[in-house]
Structure formats: C-alpha cells, structure tokens
Amino acid sequence: MRLYSRMRTAGDPAVRAAWIFLTGLVAGCSVWTTHFIAMLAYDSGLETGFLPLGTLASLLIAVVFMAAAFGAASSAPGRAGKVAGGVLAGVGVASMHYCGMSAYVTQGALSWDLPIVTASLAISLVGSIAAMFVAQDAGTRRLQLLGGLVLTLAICGLHFTGMGAITVTPDAAVHVPAQLLSSGMMTLSVALIVSLIILTALGAVLIEGGANAQAVERIRRLADAAYEGIVVVRGDRIQDANAAFCALAGAEVAELAALRLEGDLLSFDDEGAPLDTRREGMLTPRGGGAPIPVDAFARVLQTGRRTGEEADLVVLAVRDLRERRSAEEKIRYLAEHDGLTGLANRNVMQSRLAHALEQASVSGDGVAVICIDLDHFKEANDLHGHLAGDAILTEVARRLRASVVAPSFAARLGGDEFVVVQIGGGEQPAAAAELCANLLEVLGAPVEFNDQPLQVGASLGVSLYREDGETGEALLANADMALYRAKEDGRGGYCFFKREMDETIRERRTLARELRQAIVQEELVLHYQPLARAQDGEVCGFEALVRWRHPQRGMVPPMEFIPVAEESGLILPLGEWVMRRACADAAVWEKPLRIAVNLSPVQLNQPNLPAVVHEILLETGLAPRRLELEVTETALFKDYQRALDNLRRLKALGVRIAMDDFGTGFSSLSTLQSFPFDKIKIDKSFVENIHRHDRATAIVRAVLSLGRSLEIPVTAEGVETAEQLEFLRGEACAEVQGYAIGRPAPVDALEGWTDEAVRKALAG
C-alpha cells in the first residue's frame, strides 16, 4: 500500500511504470505467499505434491493482475478507478488460487462444492473493492494499514472459503510423481518468496528515501534560485533560509538559526495582521546599514500536531521592495509628466488648471490658457526623421520652462501641441499678449540638430478666465478655437478667443453631424457634367459631381460641405459613396461612355484604395476602362510614394488616371515623368482668361503642346464661350468641358445628350 501511494504521485510515465511493476511484484508475491503458506498447513494425510509449471503460473498471474489492479485504481478518476482496481485484484486473487489448486496433486480424487466456490469468488471481489475504497489514495500510514488489512482479509477469506469447497476421496490407484515439489521444497520456495518480498520492499523504501533526498536537494536549489527571500520559522525562531534571504539579512544560515525573525530582523507595520495576508515592514541587516523595505507572505508548512511540536512550521516569502518603490516613483513621475519633454501631461495640467481657477475665484487673479501648435513641425519630422522631431520637442519644452515663471506652468498635450497656463502676471489681456509675444520670439529661433538649423515657429490661441469661460474644459476648448483661427490667418502669430469663433466652430460641427446622417439617409445626389471631343462635339463621358439636398438648408454647395468632410474624416465614406453611385449609374447606360470621379487627397493615400475600387467595379459590373479617376497635384505630394503606388495598382486594374487642375500645383513636370497619366485637365482659371490675358493664353497653348509631345490627351475645363472653344479646336485640344458643352444635371436628364443635340448646342 505504501508503494501504491508512491506510484500515485509519480508524474513521469517511465517512473510511474516502474512503480507499477514494483507494486505488482510485491503485492502478487504477497498474495501467492499467503496462499501457499496456508496450503502447507493443509494436511489431508495422503501423499501430496505441486506441479512446478502450475505453481509458477499462479505466481505470474498474481503479479500481473495485482499490477493491473493498482495501475487501474491510480489511473481512472473517482469511484470508477477504485471499482476497476478492486475487480482486477479480486479476479487476480481468485485466478491465482484456483490456478495454484490445479497444480496441487494428491493420492486421491478432488471434488468441488460449486456454491462454496462462488461464495469464495464473491468474498474476493467484495473484499478487494472494499480495500481500494478504504485505502483511498493511501496517503497516510493509517490508510495504508487499513487498506492492507482489508485486502489481506479478502485474500484469506477467498483461500479458506475455497479450501472449504474441496473434498478429497483417497484412491490408492492415483500415483503422485516423484518430480513434484514436496512440502520441504514448498517451504523453501515460500521462504525465498518471502525474502524476495522483504528485499523488494526494502529496495522500494531505499529508492523512495533517495528520491526524497533528491527532492529536498532540488527544492533547496530551487529556493536558492528564487528572487524572493524564503525563511522557515517555528514559533518565532528561524529554522532555515534560502540564499536570497541570507543576502538580505547579511548573514549565513547558521547565524540566522539562533535568531528571532520578528525583533532581531523584521518589524512589521501591522503586527496583528493574519498570517496569510501580505504584510509590509522593514528588515534590519545584521551587518549594519539602512533598513530595507520588504513585504512578507506566510503559509503554514506543517502543523505542530502532526509532528509532535508545540508550534507550527511556517514558511515566509520575503520580498525586497527597494526596486519596486523606485519603480513606483518612476511610474508616478511618468503618470504626471510627459516622457519625452518632462513637462506636465494632460491629466496633471487639467488638475493644476482646475486648482488655479479655484484660487483665482477667491483671490481675483487672472488666468490665461494659451494653446501652442508648432508650425512646420511635420515637414521637419518627415524630412529629417523622428530623432529630429524629438530634438525639436525637447528644445521647445526647455524654452517653455525658461519662459514661464511659477506659479504659471507649461504642459504637453501630445504630438506638437503644448499648453501654457498663465497665473497672475498682471492685468489681462495685456499680460497674456506680452507672454505670447515673448513665446513667439523664443520659439521662432532655429533648433540645432546635427549641426543643421531647423526652422520651426509656432501659432498661439488664447482664452481668458471669466471672459471666455469659467471652467478648465471651456477655456481649453476656446483657446483651441483661437489657435485654429491663428493658423487660418497665416500662422506665426497669436489670436485671442472671440465669441463668434465659437459660433463658427459650432456651425461646422453641426454641419459635420448632419453630413454624416446625410450619407446614411441618402440625402446626397450626383449630377453629371458632360465631356465632349473638341473637334466634333461628340459626348465621350461625364464627370460625377456630388450635391447635397438638405431637408432644411436646401441645396448645400460642395464648397461648404467638402472641407467639412475632410476635417471630420467623412471624406472616405463620402468618396466611396460617390464612386459606387457613379459606377452603378454608368453601368446601365446604353452607350459605353466614360465616367470621371474625383479622388480626394485622403482617398488617394488610403492603403486599401485599389481594393475598394476593385470591389466597386465587381459589384456594379462597370468595365474598368470606363472609370476615370481624377487626382490633383497637391493630393499626390501629401504622401508621394504611397500615392504613386496606389496609382500604379489602379492602372493595373485597367482604370484610367487623369491629372486634374494641371498647373495649379507644384512639380508638375516631374509628376508627369514619374507616372504615365491617361489625361491632363487644364484648370479653368487658365481657360477662362484665354484672349483676356496673354500669359494665360500662352500657358494653355504650352500645356496643349506638352500634351501632344508626351502623347497625353488634354481636356480643357471651364469652357464657356464659343471663342474659347474655337481657340481650343485650333490648338488641337482633345476634350472640352464646361457650360458651353452642358451644365451638370441629374442622371435622369442624361437621355437628351445625343450627338445631334450637342452639335446644335455648339452651333448655337
């Protein structure tokens, strides 16, 4: 039963198999020895003997069945394992007994009483199952003794009941062979088997003891490898400690063993706290030095009642808190300050601003909130890299700290956005204006990076306490609106908040909210303006122009809601809706005319733009060659490489790409060299000045000549007069667009655009 308990705790499969074999050998031999000791006590008064093979077979049966029984009992969970183990043990005991009886030879005839045989089998099964349930996991000496006793009773009960079922009828004619094992031989065999059992059990105990010693050594090595200090105490006296605790205490285990843990080494903040709760305290090293902050957590390792000791054996994990306290200080600092610049962060700024407003409400001091946004920071960051950007932010923070006198303070909100809260300083708004002028001068100085001056200015927005708001949130929001106005006015200056700014911002936010609803509720419509060949006037396509039919405002011009869509991030769903609607309308036209759709800068730099266009073409069934996407030069240079990558992928789909508003951007010729556009569109600002200004006429003529040289068709926008049309025809312009050809119209009005109708319109 002790071997069975050890077998249950073995984790490694190979080790477990070895323990199962050893358990089966010891248990099988015990069963077999019990049987044959009892057989030697059976004297029929006749000559008897034992067949060697049958005797050996009975031993093997006992070993195999007992190994299987204990293996099943330890493998299967709950009651099922115990029942399976008991059944196998009972069957094994019975099989061993009756196999052994088959090897019993006597000078007479044996007869069996079957009811008694059946009773013996029942005793074996019931007793073996009961032994498994009584032993449970055999984890204690008591369970081992009880389980072994019940199993022994089951074995003996089967044997003596089974022997009671035998009747021997003497028969002189039966001859007992001389080579059979005699009682003397059986006595010797049983003695050997008993010795084997004793030696095997002794070996198991030695193996277990060695394993325990190795486990103890392994536990000590693990304890010494632990980062935390571990100390074992009984009562208040130290019994043992690991290397980490010895290092904390500044003494060896032998010296610590004579000390009291609390009093000589440790003092806790809460002496009355329960044992199993985490307690913080101070550890005083034996060699002197500053006390070490620690925390400790205790567990009872062994109760005194089990060992006969008066006090429990307790293990404490003691952790050095010096690094954690330092980390907490660092975390607290990072939680209150910006990690790059060291300025107060948003949370601390809001807290300090609220406190300043509370004091100002009592003292009457002025408070000004100044929002700062760096000009040209993104360009410097993109051109020189993030290290340059970090250097700029760090230097700006240094200059702000040097320019702001306490109790005023500066904070960084994120990115290149800073805030200065001016507390007191004199009469407002004069004090705020003076500080802003000083900040503009200080921040306007170049920042040195890698021996190269980086020019970065700033724009400032100012709001004043009471005049512009009485809460921190209101002052920050209003200062941000003023900053927005300062940037619109040309940057590099400061602007005070005015009430009409709030109304303008509120109006734009309302428009953005209504635009979001309009996209969902289908309030947007498309109008189509025709494009025609200049030479014969035949319509070759249409440009899709979005219109917003507002239920209260009426028709909202694109110049009003397109900028709002770009600011609010609605340009992506709006642009996708326009493209999908235009492709769906064009797909049902009888003539395979082209449809042109404008791409905003945000759309052009959208990473999944080619996938979106491909999906729309598949969904609407429009041939890719009929879709023409118009991009501006300005849109290309927001993220030049990504824009060119998207254009190349769109071109690979078969979509046509046109450069819109040619001549109004920058680097036009390098763009034409980098990407093979399918069309160039001359901006209407040049076309409408044909024959009015010589330079505009020369520019249009030069662009048309450039298009012919590069073999790129040119479309003239904004054609409104016959004189302009004749000039463009004379210069071999490919296509024209404008009121001279036709005004934008809804899709249901496009059926009237026939070849004859266009020619008549041109002739008139």
N, C-alpha and C positions, 0 to 999 in steps of 0.2 A: 504493500500500500504506500510506503514511502517512495519507492521507485515510481509508482503511478503518479504521485503528486509531483515529482520532479519532471516526469515525462510531460505533464500538462503544461508546465511553464516553459518548455523548450520552444524557442522561436525558429531556429534554423531547421529546415526539413531533414538534413542529414543527421544532425544531432538528435532530433526527435525520433528518427527511425532507429538509431542506436539504442535510445532509451526504451523504445517499444520492444525491441528484440530482447534487451536485458530483462525488462519486466516480464515478458512472456516466458523467458527461460526460467527465471526464479519461481514464478507462480506455477508454471507447468510442472517443474520438478517437485514443488511442494505438494501439488495435488497427487502426482504419481507416487511420491514417497509415503504420503498419508495412506494411500490405497494399499501399497504393498506391506507397510508395517502392520496394517490390520489383517492382511492376508496371511502373514507369518503367524499371527495369533490364532488363525483358524486351523483347527486340528480335527480332521474327520476320522482319524485312527487308521487311515489307509495310506498306502504308498502314493505320494504326490510329486509333481514337478511342474515346471513352467517352460513353455516353448520360447526359445530366445527371440525369434522374429516377432511374435505377437507381443512379447513383453516390451521389446524396443519400439514397436509400432504404437503401443499405448502411451509410451513416454513422448514420442513425437507428436501424437495427437494432442496430448495435454499442453505441450509447449505452444503449438500452432494456434490452438483455439484460445488459450489464455492471452497470447499476444494480440490476436484479433479482437478479443473481448475488451481489453483495456484500451487498444487503439480506437475502437469504435466509440467507447464511452467518453474518450477525451476529444474526439473529432466532431461528433454530431452535437448540436446545441440542445440544452434543456433536457426534458424528460425522454425525448427520443433517443438521445445518446445513451442514457442510463439503461433504458429498456433493451436497446440493441446490445450493449455490452453484457447485461445480465443474461440475456438469452444465449449469446455466444458462449459465455462462461458456463452456463448450466448445461448446454449441449456438449461442450468440451469435456466437462467432468463426467457426464454420463457416457460419452463415447469412449473416454479413456477407461472407465470402469469396466464396461462390457467388452471392450477390445481386450483388456487385460484378463478378464474372466475367460475369454475364448482361448487364451494361452495357458489356462490352468488345466492340467491333466491329472486325473486321479484314477485309482483302481476301482472303477465303478461307473455308473451311468448318472448324468446330471439331468435333472428336470427342473423347470421354472414355473413359478406361480405368476401368471401374467398380471393379475390385479396388483400384486405387490410390486412388480417391476414398474408398472405405470405409476404407482404411488412414489417410487424412488425417483422417477423422472420428474414428477411434479415437485418433489422436495428440492431437487437440484435446481430447477428453473426458478421457482419462487424464492428460494434462499439466495441464489446468485443475483437476481434482480434486486432483492431487498438489500444485499450487501452493497450494490452500486449506489442505491439511494441513501443508505446510511453513511457511506463514506463521502458522498458528495464530491468535493474536489480534493479530499484527503490533505487539506492544507494545514491541519493541526495534528498534534500527536493523538489527541482524543479521537478524532475522526478516523485516523489510521488504525487505531486499536479496535474501534467499534466495527469498521468495515472488514478488517481482517478476521475478527471473531465471528461475524455473521457468515462470511464466506467459508470459514473453517467448519462451522456448523452445517452449512449446506453440503459440503464435501462429505463430511462424516455421516450426515443424515442419508445421503444417497447410498453410500457404501454399505452401511449396516442394514438399511432397508432392503437394498438389492441382495445382500447376502442372505437376508431372511427369506428371499424368494427361492433359494436353492434347496433342492432335495437330492442327496447322493444315495444311490442304490448300489451296494457293494456287488462287484462282479469279478470273480477270480479270473475270468477269461480275458479281462482287459489287461493289456501289458503296458507298463509305463516304461518308455525307452530310457536307457541309461544316460544318453547325452542331454537329457533335460536338466534344467537348472534345479539344483537341490535347495533345500531350505538354508543350508550353510552359504551356498552361493548367493541366494537371495539376500541373506543377512549382510554379506559383504557388499553386494550391489547397493542395497539400501544405505549402508554406511557411506559408500562412495558418493551416492547421490546427495545424502545429507551434507557431506563435506563440501560437495560442489555448490550446494545452495549457500552454505555459510561463506565459502570463499567468494562466491559471486556477489552476495550481498555486501561482504566486506569491501570488495573491489568497487561496488557501486557507491558505498559510503566514502571511500577514499577519493573516487572520481568527483563525487559531489563536493567533498571538502576542498579539493584542489580547485574546482570550478568556483566555489565560493571565495577562496583566497584570491583567485584571479579577478573575480568580480570586484572584491574590495579594493584590490590594487588599481583596477581600471576606474573605479569610482573616485579613488583618490587622485588619479591622474586627471580625470575629467574635472574634479573640483579645483585642482591646482590650475587647470587651464581656463577656468571661469574668470570673467572680468570682474564679477562681484566678489566681495569677501564673504566667505561662508564659515560660520563658527558654530560648534556644537556645545551646548551647555546642559548641565544637570543642576537644577536649583538655580544658583547664581554663579556656579563655578564653571570655568571653561574646561571642556574635555578635549576638544580637538579644533583645528582651524586649517583652512587652506592657505596657499601661498599668497593670494591676494589680500586676505585679512592680515596675515603676518606683515606684509609690506605696509599696509595702512597703519597698523599698530606699532611698527618699528621694532618688532621683537620676534624671536623664534617660538615655535610651538611649545617647547619645553618650558620657556619662561612664562608664556601665557597661561599654561595649565595651572599655575598656582594662583591666578588672579581671579577676582570677581569681575564679571562682564560690566555690570552696572555699578558704578562707583569708582573702580580703578581705571576703566577705559571709556565707557559710554555714559552719557547723560541724555535722557530723552526729554523733549518738550512736554509730552503728555505721559506722565508716569502711570496714570490709571487706565490707559487705553487697553482694549482687549489684545490678547496675544497675537491673534491672526490679522490684525489691522496694520497698515503701514504707519510707522512712526518715524518722525524726523528728530534728529538730535545732533550732538557734537561728539566726536571721538578725539581723545587726547593721546597723541603718540607717546610711547614710553621714552623715546629718546629726546623728548622736548620738541618744541616747535609750535606753530599756531594750531589751534583746534581745527579739525576737519569736519565740515558739514556732511552728514550722512543720513540715509534713511534705512530702516530695517523692517524686515517682514519675517515673522516666526511661524514655524509649524512644529507640532508635536511629532517627534520621530519614533518614540517608543514610550509607552506608559509605564510608570513605576510599578503598577500592579502586575504587569506581565513579567517583569524582570526581578521582582522582589525588592527593588529600590523604593525609597520613600518618595523621591521626586521624579518627575517625567524627564525624559531625554528630549531636548528641544534643539532644533536647528534654525539658525537665523541667517538670512541673506542680508548682508550689509553693503550698501552701495555708496560710493564716493560721489558726492553731489557737486564737487567743485566745477567740473566741466559743464554740468547741466546748468548750474547757476550762472556761469559765464555765458552759456548759450542763451539762457533766458534773457539776460541783459542785452545780448546782441539782437535777439528776436524782438525784444521790447523796443530797442532803438530802431530796428528796421520797420516795425509796425507803425512808428511815429514819424519816420523820416524817409525821404526818397533815397533809394540805394545808390544811385549814381552821383547825385549832386549833394546829398546831405541836408537838403532843405526839408522843411516840414512837408508832409504829404497832405493829400486832400482831407483825410479824416481829422488830422490834427489842426489843419487850417480852419476847417469848419468849427471845431470845438473852440479854438482860440478866438475866432471871429465872433462866435456867439457870446463868449465871455467878455470880449471887448465891447460889444453892443450893450450888454447888461450894465457894465460900468459906465459907459457913455450916457446911458439913460438917466443915471444918477448924477454924474459929475458934469454933464453937459459938454464934454469934449467932442470934437469932431472925429468922424471915422470915414475914411475913403477906401473903396475897394478898386484896385487897378488891375485889370486883366491884361496880360502881356503875351503877344504871339510874335515869334521870331520871323522876320522876313527873309526869304531866300534860303531858309534852313534846309528845305527838302532838296533844292538844287545842289547845295554844298554837300549834303549827305550822299546823294546819288552820284555826284561827280567824284568825290574823294573817299567815299566809303564810310562805314559805320564808326570807325575809330575817329574820323574827323568829326562826325556828328556828336560823338560822346565828348570830344575835346571842347567843342563849341558849347554844349550844355553845361559842362563843368565850369568853364570860364564865365559863362553868363551867371551861373549861380554864385560864383565868387564875387563878381561885380555887384550883384544884387545885395549880398550880405554887407559889402563895404559901403553901399549907398544908403541902406536902410538902417536907421538908428532906433534902438529899442525905446519904447515897447512896440514900435512898428516891426513887422516881420515879413519875410518873403516865403513863398511855398511853390512847389512844382506840382501841377495837376496831372502831368503826363505828356509825353511827346515833347513838343517845343512850346507848351503852354505853361505860363507862370502867373502867379498872383502876388501882389504886394498889398498888404493891409496897413494903411497909414493911420496911426492912432495919435490924436492930438496934432502937434506940429504947427498950430496957428489957425487963423481964420480960413474957412473953406468958402469958395473953391480955390482961393489963391494958393493955399498950401499944397493942394493936390496938383495944381498946374505947375508950381515950382518943382515939385518932386518929379513929375512926368517929364518936364524939360531936362532935368538932370539925368533921368534914366535914359532918355533918347540919346543924349550925348555920350553917356557911358557905354551903352550897348551898341552904339554906332561905330565904335572903334574896331578895327580889324582884329581877328583872333588868329594867333600864330599857330600853325600846325605843320610840322616837318619843314620849318624854315620858310613856310609859304603863308602869306597873309590871306585869311578868308574873310570876305566882307559880308557881315550879317547885321542887318538892322532890326528894328522892332516897331510894332504898331501897338498902341495902348488904348484901352477903353476904361472910362472912369465912371463910377457911381458913388453918390454921397449919402451918408446916413441921414435919415429922416426925409430929405428932399426926394430921394429916389427909391426909398424902401426902408423898412424898419426891421427886417429880418435878414439873416445871412443869405438865405436862398434867394430872396428878392434882389439884394444888392449884387450878388454874383451873376444872376441872370441878366440884370440891367447893364452891368459892366460888360458882359459878353456881347450884348446887343450893340453897345457903344463901340466895342472893338470891331465888330463886323462892319459898322459904318466907317470906322477909321481905315480899314483895309479897302473898302469900296472907294474911298476918297483918294486913294493913291498910295497908301502905306507910308511908313516912316514918320508918322505923326500920332497925336493922341486926340481923342474925342470924348466929350462929356455926354452922358446919357440925357436924352430928351424924350419927353413923353410920347411924341409922335413916332419915335423908333419902336416903342412897344406896340403901337397900333399897327405899324407896317409888318413887324415880325408876326404878330398875331394873325394878320390877314394872310400872310404867306403860309402859316401853319394850317389855317382853316382851308386854304385852297389845296394844300397837300393832302389833307384828310379827305376832302371831297373828291379829289382826283383819284385817290385810292378806291373809293366807293364807285367812282365812275367806271374804272377799269373792270370792276366785278359786275356792275349792273348794266354794262353795255351802253353807256351814255356816249361813248366815243364813236365817231363815224369817220369813214375815209372818203375824201374827194380825190378825183383823178384828173391831172392836167396832162393834155396830150403832148407828145413829142413827134415831130414830123421831119421828113427829109427836106432839106432846104431847096433842092433843085426842082422837085415836082410836087411838094406839099403832101405827100402820102404819109398818113399817120403810121408810125412804126412802133409806138409804145406809149405808156403812160407812167407818170410819176405819182406815187401814192402820197397824199398829204393828209395828216390826221387833223380832225376837227373835234371840238368838244361842245356838245349841245347840252348846256347846263339847264336843269329844270327851272331855276330861279334867275340865274345870271344871263341866260340866253346863250348865244354862240360866243365862247371864250376864245380869243385869238391864240394861236400857238406860241406867239412871243411871250404870253403871260404864263402859260402852264408848263411849257417845255423846260425853262430854267428851274421852276419849282420841282419838276420831276427829277431833274439832275441833282438838285440839292438834297432831296428827301430819299433818294435811292429808288424811286419809282420808274426810272428811265428804262431799267431792264425789263420788268413786266410790260411796260407800255410799248417798248420797241418790239418785244416778241409778239404782242397782240397785233401790232400794225403789220408785221411781216406775215403772220399767219392769215390775217384777214385779207391782205392784198393778194397773197398767193392763192387763197381759196377763190377769190373773185376772178382772178385771171385764168384760173384753170378751166372755167366754164365758158370762156369767150370762144366764139366760133373761129375767129382769126387768131393765129398763134403770135399775138403781139407781146412785146416785152413789157415787164412791169418793174419799175425802179423804186427802190426803198432806201431811205437814208439810214445810215448807221451812226449812232452817237459815239463819242469817244469812249464812254463806259462800255458800250456793247462791243466795240472793236477790240478792247483789251480784255474781254471776258474769256477765260480759258476754254470754256466749252462752247464757244460761239459756233465753230464748224459743226459740232454735233447737233446743236439746236437747229441750225439751218437745214441740215440733212434730215432731221426728224420732220420738220415742217414740209419739206419737199415730198417726202414719202407720204405724209398724212394727207396733203392736199392733191397729190398727183401732178403737180406742175413740173414740167421739164426744167432741169437746172439751167439750160441755155437761155430760158425766157426770164430768169430772175437776174436783175442788175442791182448790185449793192453800191451805194454812193458813200464815199468817205471823204472827209476833209483833210487837208494837210495838217491842221492843228491836231486832229484826232490821232494822226499817225505818230506824232512826236511825244505823246504822253508816255508811252512805253514802246519805243520804236521797234525793238526786236520782237516783242510779243505780237505787235500789230502786223509786222511783216510775216511772221509765222502763221497767224490766222488767215491773212490774205492768201498766202500760198496754199494753205489747206482748202480754203473756199474755192480757189481757182482749180484745184484738183478735182473738186466735185463737179466742175463744169459751170459754175456760177460766174457771171460777168462782173468785173470790178471797174467802177468809174471813179475818177478823182473829181470831187465837187469843189466849187468855189476856187478854181485854179487861179493863182496869182495873188490871193489874199493872205496866204500863209507864209512859210519860210522854207528855204532849201528845196524849192520845187524841182529844180533840175536834178539834184541828187536823188530825189524820191523817184522821179521818172526813170533814172538809171537803175535804181535798186529793184524796182518791181514793174513788170510789163502790164500796165493798165490797159483795159479794153476801150476806154473812152476818157476824154478830158472835157470838163464842163467849164466854160469861161464864166466867171462871176458876172451877174447882171450889172454890178456897179461900173464895169467897163463898157458893156454893151449899150447901156442907156446913154452914154456920153459919146457914142460914135457921131462924128461930124460936129460935135459940140466942142470937144477938146482934142487938139491934135495928138496929145500924148496918149489919151485913151484909145484913139483910132489906131495909132501906131502899135500899142500893146496888143490890141485884138488882132491886127494883121500879123504881128510877130508870133503870137500863140498859134494862129492858124498855120503859119509857115512851119513852126516847130512840129505841129501835129503831122503835117504831111511828110516832113523829114523822118520822123520816127514811125511813120505809118500807123498813127493812133488817131482814130476819128475824133473830131472836136464838135461839141454841142454848145451852142450859144444860149444862155439863159436871159430871160427878161426882154425878149424881142417884142416890141410894142408898136412899131411903125413900119410902114412899107419901105421907107428909106433905109432903115436898119436891115430889113430883110434883103433888099436888093444888094446892099453892100456885102452882106454875108454870102449871098449867092455868088457874087463876083469874085470873092476870095476863096471859093470852093469849100465853104463850111459844110460839114456833113449833115448835122441836125440842128434844128432850132426849137426853142420852147419859149412860150410867153403868151401875153394876151393877144398878140397878132395871130397866133395859131388857135388858141382857145383858153377859156378860163377853167379853173378847177370845177368839177361837177361830181355829183353823187354817181354811184355805179349804175343806177337805173337810167341815167341820162346819157350813157355812152353809146347807145344803139344808133344815135343820129350822126355819129362821127364816121361817115363814109368818105370814100375817095372824092366823089363829086362835091359833097358838102364842103370839104376842106378847100378844094380848088376854088369854089365860089367865094368862100370866105377870104382867101388870099387875093383873088382878083378884085374883090370889093374894097 
